[in-house]
Amino acid sequence: MTSASLLIVLLVGTVVGAATGLALGDAVSANLLAILAGFLGAVLAAVARNLTMVRGAGVGPDNSRTPGLVIFYAAVASLAGSLGAKEVSDLSEVSSGVWIGTLAGLFSSLLLAILMITYHTNPGEPAKLVSRR
């Protein structure tokens, strides 16, 4: 279920970032667009993951939700992902609002995925393979 959870986070974050870039591409500056797209992408990806994995599909124990503190840290980390996306778009010389929003959503949701993996990892325990039979 970890793979499905990470795919949900990455896909939703990227799509929300692209939609934000499409909606606000010409209305705001590139830096503000990147920050908004990354923030919305990370937060809505966390919400979509919680709704889909815990409530919607009914898989995973009750403690599989991403806690609010991790979502808050992801929102703060989205600043780094967003401005990193702006730098990548500057270096690639593509200044489209959709491109900036897509990269900001992807980079910010990637940071959220890393935070989720770190939160759910128990140090010192060996990896466990669970049989489904």
Secondary structure by P-SEA (a helix, b strand, c coil): caaaaaaaaaaaaaaaaaaaaaaccccccaaaaaaaaaaaaaaaaaaaaaaacccccccccccccccaaaaaaaaaaaaaaaaaaaaaaaaaccccaaaaaaaaaaaaaaaaaaaaaaaaccccccbbbbbcc
